[in-house]
Amino acid sequence: MALGSAWKQMSWLYYQYLLITCSYVLEPWERTVFNSMLVSIVGMALYTGYVFMPQHIMAILHYFEIVQ
């Protein structure tokens, strides 16, 4: 029962994603290209945040003399 409910919820979320991005009007190959570009951009943003945010946070903390 829980698996069916989870599947229904995931289907609803995917349908909402298609509606919000208007990708339901795209052909399958266009949707694949769009989703690939979206995943790569989000992945690069997360990686960049993971690599560079600690340096920026430490620079801010040193600037305000919170950390010596």
Stockholm file with secondary structure:
# STOCKHOLM 1.0

chainA/1-68         MALGSAWKQMSWLYYQYLLITCSYVLEPWERTVFNSMLVSIVGMALYTGYVFMPQHIMAILHYFEIVQ
#=GR chainA/1-68 SS CHHHHHHHHHHHHHHHHHHHHTGGGSCHHHHHHHHHHHHHHHHHHHHHHHHHHHHHHHHHHHHTTSCC
#=GC SS_cons        CHHHHHHHHHHHHHHHHHHHHTGGGSCHHHHHHHHHHHHHHHHHHHHHHHHHHHHHHHHHHHHTTSCC
//
